[in-house]
Amino acid sequence: MVALTDLALLLALFLLIYHIWRAQGLRERCIVAVQRHLASQDLQLLDENIALRALWFKRNRRGQFCLWRRYHFEFSAQGDERYQGRVITLGEHIESIQLQAHRLPDERIH
């Protein structure tokens, strides 16, 4: 017979795995959004990676508590400098992509 504590532990494990799976999906969507955003400005994502730097609970526009995440990444305009950028998400939605001030690529200067 399965004890109630065993069921609670199994449920907690399932919820943890589900959260990790959903978070990984959001991270992948953020990578694609960052790549598109940078490509539209003739910039490139360095290391093809973003890293979670902050996690918090905040309210969305409807007043519901959601996970707020801040991902950091590095990008380059000409391949020889590294600039910082970040992606802010609230729940499952990408709120903003922010870029550090950077040099324009050579092709856009002319």
SULLINDA-V414421 format. One record per residue. NEAR is the number of other ideal C-beta (glycine too) atoms within 10 Angstrom. Layout:
NEAR
NEAR
This chain:
3
7
8
7
8
10
10
10
11
11
10
10
10
10
10
10
10
10
11
10
9
12
15
10
11
19
17
11
15
20
17
10
15
24
17
10
17
20
11
8
14
13
22
16
18
16
10
10
13
21
12
15
11
11
10
10
8
13
11
13
7
6
6
9
10
16
16
17
22
16
22
14
24
17
22
17
18
14
9
7
12
12
16
13
21
18
24
16
22
17
14
11
12
18
15
9
17
11
16
11
6
17
13
12
15
10
8
11
7
4
